[in-house]
Amino acid sequence: MINLLFTVVFTEMALILILLFRTPVRKLVIMTIDQLKQGKGPLVAKTVATTLIVVFTSVLHNALQIRKRLLDAGAVNSADEVLMVERILEASLLGFSLFLAMMIDRLHCYIKELLQVRNELEAVKRLN
């Protein structure tokens, strides 16, 4: 699961970099995101985000249980430490992935708004 989360995070970071700089690929990414936001796309995105949030809270709960078990035992168990580190890594990757998804959505909205304002400004310049 951690390898999958790393892949998702790096893909989202690449999408953010593509959206930040004006390249030919940016237009293709914007059109793809536009198509994903039509139809059942928003419902699927909300469902996936909700599922990730539930998994995130579950992982945090497991990490807190392991921490409580470590505090109650008094002695440090190496297996519990490894499990704790893995749960914390999963939780941080899930949280970062959700944050990057929100960033991609906001960047897309801002770019679309900027393009709309530029087109309106050009139309006003043509009329004058």
Backbone bond lengths (Angstrom), bond angles and torsions (degrees), N, CA, C in turn:
res aa  C-N    CA-C-N  psi(-1)  N-CA   C-N-CA  omega(-1)  CA-C   N-CA-C  phi
1 M - - - 1.444 - - 1.528 111.00 -
2 I 1.316 116.18 -34.07 1.468 119.33 -178.62 1.527 110.39 -66.84
3 N 1.337 117.64 -38.80 1.465 120.16 178.23 1.523 110.63 -62.66
4 L 1.325 116.73 -39.95 1.459 120.55 177.85 1.523 110.83 -64.21
5 L 1.319 116.41 -41.64 1.464 119.65 179.08 1.524 111.92 -64.82
6 F 1.337 117.05 -40.09 1.465 119.89 175.57 1.527 110.77 -60.52
7 T 1.323 117.26 -42.50 1.461 121.35 179.29 1.523 110.95 -62.43
8 V 1.323 116.79 -44.00 1.470 120.81 179.42 1.522 110.71 -63.55
9 V 1.314 117.27 -43.72 1.465 120.93 -179.18 1.529 110.80 -63.53
10 F 1.324 117.58 -44.58 1.464 119.61 -180.00 1.524 111.36 -67.01
11 T 1.328 117.78 -35.93 1.460 120.38 176.95 1.523 110.47 -65.29
12 E 1.322 117.10 -43.00 1.459 119.90 178.61 1.518 111.32 -64.97
13 M 1.319 117.41 -38.69 1.467 120.14 178.02 1.527 110.52 -64.75
14 A 1.324 116.96 -38.51 1.467 120.46 177.16 1.526 110.58 -64.59
15 L 1.332 117.54 -40.78 1.464 120.14 177.58 1.529 111.56 -63.10
16 I 1.312 116.71 -39.31 1.469 119.95 177.99 1.522 110.10 -63.90
17 L 1.321 117.54 -43.26 1.472 120.07 177.97 1.521 111.55 -63.16
18 I 1.319 116.79 -38.69 1.472 119.99 178.31 1.521 110.08 -65.00
19 L 1.334 117.13 -40.49 1.465 119.93 -179.39 1.526 112.65 -71.54
20 L 1.316 118.09 -27.11 1.463 120.72 -177.30 1.521 113.04 -73.64
21 F 1.326 117.43 -34.36 1.457 120.69 -174.62 1.523 110.34 -110.38
22 R 1.328 114.78 141.47 1.447 120.59 -177.59 1.533 109.86 -78.23
23 T 1.314 114.88 101.65 1.458 122.17 178.77 1.531 108.11 -131.75
24 P 1.325 117.58 166.60 1.475 118.96 176.82 1.534 112.62 -62.66
25 V 1.313 116.68 -28.28 1.468 119.97 -178.86 1.529 110.42 -71.71
26 R 1.330 116.64 -27.10 1.468 120.84 -178.11 1.520 111.37 -59.77
27 K 1.331 116.84 -42.12 1.456 120.35 -179.89 1.529 110.64 -63.61
28 L 1.316 116.67 -39.75 1.458 121.06 178.04 1.530 111.27 -65.08
29 V 1.323 116.59 -41.41 1.472 120.79 179.06 1.522 110.42 -65.86
30 I 1.325 117.26 -40.66 1.463 120.62 179.11 1.521 110.55 -64.10
31 M 1.336 117.17 -42.86 1.461 119.69 178.23 1.526 111.39 -64.58
32 T 1.333 116.85 -37.65 1.463 120.61 178.20 1.518 111.31 -65.73
33 I 1.326 117.17 -43.32 1.467 120.43 178.34 1.529 110.12 -65.21
34 D 1.353 117.43 -37.93 1.467 120.42 176.33 1.525 110.74 -59.05
35 Q 1.328 116.34 -44.04 1.466 119.74 -179.91 1.525 111.61 -67.62
36 L 1.331 116.87 -34.31 1.463 119.55 178.33 1.527 112.03 -68.67
37 K 1.334 116.64 -28.03 1.460 120.49 -178.48 1.520 112.88 -84.09
38 Q 1.332 118.07 -0.48 1.457 121.16 178.73 1.524 110.15 -97.85
39 G 1.304 116.52 156.33 1.461 120.94 176.55 1.519 112.53 69.91
40 K 1.329 115.13 -127.29 1.465 120.60 -177.96 1.528 112.26 -89.94
41 G 1.306 118.17 4.30 1.459 122.31 -178.57 1.520 114.70 -56.87
42 P 1.350 118.54 -49.17 1.470 118.60 179.67 1.525 112.89 -61.72
43 L 1.328 117.02 -36.85 1.460 120.15 179.18 1.526 110.76 -65.31
44 V 1.327 116.24 -42.53 1.466 120.32 178.38 1.528 110.34 -64.86
45 A 1.326 117.13 -42.28 1.463 120.85 -179.95 1.526 111.17 -63.13
46 K 1.328 117.00 -41.75 1.463 119.66 178.21 1.522 111.37 -66.42
47 T 1.333 116.80 -37.20 1.459 120.47 178.09 1.520 111.26 -65.12
48 V 1.327 116.35 -43.82 1.464 120.41 178.96 1.528 110.26 -65.16
49 A 1.325 117.17 -43.16 1.464 120.50 179.20 1.527 110.88 -62.54
50 T 1.315 117.03 -41.50 1.462 120.40 178.48 1.524 111.05 -64.00
51 T 1.328 116.02 -41.72 1.466 119.97 177.67 1.519 110.89 -61.98
52 L 1.332 117.40 -42.97 1.461 120.87 178.55 1.528 111.38 -63.82
53 I 1.324 116.96 -37.84 1.463 119.73 178.31 1.524 110.74 -66.31
54 V 1.338 117.18 -39.71 1.466 120.36 177.96 1.524 110.65 -64.54
55 V 1.334 116.62 -44.01 1.468 120.24 177.80 1.522 109.96 -63.78
56 F 1.331 117.12 -39.55 1.470 121.93 178.30 1.521 111.12 -59.24
57 T 1.335 116.85 -47.80 1.457 119.75 179.56 1.526 111.42 -66.69
58 S 1.324 117.11 -35.00 1.465 120.12 177.55 1.525 111.38 -64.48
59 V 1.318 116.28 -42.73 1.463 120.30 179.09 1.532 110.14 -65.17
60 L 1.329 116.72 -41.57 1.462 119.31 177.02 1.524 111.46 -62.75
61 H 1.321 117.02 -40.34 1.458 120.93 178.56 1.529 110.74 -63.05
62 N 1.341 116.43 -42.79 1.474 120.00 177.50 1.527 111.18 -62.41
63 A 1.324 116.39 -40.61 1.468 119.65 179.11 1.524 111.03 -64.47
64 L 1.327 116.48 -39.22 1.462 119.54 178.26 1.528 111.75 -67.97
65 Q 1.325 116.95 -35.53 1.471 119.93 176.16 1.527 110.97 -64.87
66 I 1.320 116.51 -42.09 1.468 120.10 178.78 1.533 109.40 -64.11
67 R 1.323 117.13 -41.42 1.466 120.77 178.91 1.527 111.20 -62.80
68 K 1.333 115.54 -42.55 1.462 119.56 178.53 1.528 110.58 -63.29
69 R 1.337 116.94 -40.60 1.459 120.87 178.45 1.525 110.81 -63.85
70 L 1.342 116.75 -38.45 1.466 120.39 177.59 1.527 111.07 -65.45
71 L 1.330 116.43 -40.80 1.469 119.40 -179.73 1.521 111.49 -69.54
72 D 1.329 117.49 -37.05 1.466 120.59 -179.89 1.529 112.09 -69.77
73 A 1.325 116.20 -38.02 1.466 119.79 -177.78 1.524 111.47 -71.46
74 G 1.289 116.72 -32.76 1.464 119.75 -179.68 1.521 112.40 84.99
75 A 1.303 117.49 -33.26 1.469 121.58 178.58 1.528 108.83 -99.36
76 V 1.312 115.45 149.60 1.456 120.97 -179.05 1.528 108.96 -89.88
77 N 1.312 115.09 122.82 1.460 121.69 177.68 1.527 107.56 -100.58
78 S 1.307 117.79 128.61 1.469 120.56 -176.07 1.521 111.77 -66.37
79 A 1.324 118.17 -34.66 1.468 120.35 178.94 1.527 110.60 -65.21
80 D 1.336 116.17 -41.19 1.460 119.27 177.90 1.523 111.70 -66.22
81 E 1.321 116.64 -35.70 1.467 119.66 177.35 1.522 111.20 -63.44
82 V 1.327 116.04 -42.96 1.466 120.24 179.36 1.524 110.04 -63.97
83 L 1.335 116.89 -43.55 1.462 120.31 177.59 1.528 111.23 -62.22
84 M 1.307 116.57 -40.67 1.467 121.19 -180.00 1.528 111.11 -63.02
85 V 1.315 116.35 -45.43 1.469 120.28 -179.93 1.521 110.43 -63.77
86 E 1.325 116.77 -40.70 1.459 119.90 179.70 1.523 111.03 -65.55
87 R 1.311 118.27 -41.02 1.473 121.45 178.86 1.528 111.09 -66.06
88 I 1.321 116.44 -39.97 1.466 119.21 178.60 1.531 110.25 -65.94
89 L 1.328 117.46 -40.03 1.461 120.40 177.22 1.520 110.93 -63.60
90 E 1.321 117.66 -44.42 1.464 120.76 177.56 1.527 111.22 -60.46
91 A 1.321 116.74 -44.68 1.459 120.19 -179.05 1.528 111.31 -64.15
92 S 1.318 116.94 -42.11 1.462 119.00 -179.49 1.526 111.11 -67.74
93 L 1.322 117.86 -38.58 1.465 120.22 178.01 1.525 111.43 -67.45
94 L 1.326 117.27 -40.56 1.466 119.89 177.08 1.526 110.96 -63.71
95 G 1.314 117.43 -45.15 1.459 120.55 178.57 1.518 112.32 -62.55
96 F 1.317 116.36 -42.76 1.464 120.70 179.05 1.520 110.72 -65.98
97 S 1.321 116.77 -37.54 1.465 121.14 178.27 1.533 110.60 -64.36
98 L 1.320 117.40 -43.06 1.466 120.49 177.05 1.529 110.94 -63.41
99 F 1.332 116.73 -40.59 1.463 120.90 178.35 1.530 110.89 -63.16
100 L 1.325 117.47 -44.29 1.465 120.25 179.93 1.525 111.63 -65.78
101 A 1.328 117.27 -36.20 1.467 119.99 177.16 1.529 110.41 -63.37
102 M 1.330 116.47 -40.04 1.459 120.33 176.93 1.535 110.52 -65.14
103 M 1.327 116.83 -39.85 1.470 121.04 178.24 1.532 111.22 -62.42
104 I 1.342 116.71 -42.59 1.468 120.29 178.95 1.519 109.82 -61.77
105 D 1.322 117.51 -43.08 1.457 120.95 179.61 1.522 111.14 -62.59
106 R 1.323 117.47 -45.57 1.466 120.68 -179.87 1.529 111.48 -65.89
107 L 1.333 117.76 -42.42 1.468 120.19 177.78 1.520 110.89 -60.58
108 H 1.312 116.37 -41.97 1.463 120.34 178.93 1.525 110.52 -61.29
109 C 1.329 116.70 -44.58 1.473 119.83 179.46 1.526 111.37 -63.52
110 Y 1.318 117.45 -43.04 1.462 120.73 -179.62 1.523 111.77 -65.92
111 I 1.322 117.42 -39.62 1.466 120.45 179.41 1.521 110.13 -66.75
112 K 1.333 117.13 -42.64 1.462 120.02 178.13 1.528 110.84 -62.12
113 E 1.324 117.63 -41.99 1.461 121.79 178.87 1.520 110.59 -64.92
114 L 1.329 117.07 -41.36 1.460 121.30 178.65 1.523 111.06 -62.47
115 L 1.332 117.17 -43.46 1.463 120.12 178.00 1.521 111.54 -63.79
116 Q 1.319 117.00 -38.27 1.456 120.66 178.40 1.528 111.10 -65.42
117 V 1.318 117.68 -42.47 1.463 121.29 179.15 1.528 110.38 -65.47
118 R 1.334 116.91 -40.34 1.475 119.61 177.53 1.521 111.45 -62.29
119 N 1.329 117.14 -42.50 1.466 120.08 179.05 1.517 111.12 -64.34
120 E 1.326 117.85 -40.39 1.466 120.54 177.58 1.526 110.97 -65.46
121 L 1.326 117.10 -38.65 1.459 120.87 178.75 1.523 111.01 -65.39
122 E 1.321 117.31 -40.83 1.462 120.47 176.78 1.521 111.41 -64.65
123 A 1.333 117.20 -37.62 1.464 120.38 178.43 1.526 110.95 -65.48
124 V 1.325 117.63 -39.54 1.467 121.78 177.30 1.526 110.26 -66.31
125 K 1.313 117.82 -39.25 1.472 120.87 178.79 1.516 110.79 -64.91
126 R 1.344 117.20 -37.70 1.472 120.35 179.01 1.530 111.46 -66.25
127 L 1.337 117.15 -36.42 1.455 120.36 -179.97 1.519 111.46 -69.38
128 N 1.322 117.28 -31.71 1.460 120.72 179.47 1.495 108.66 -83.23
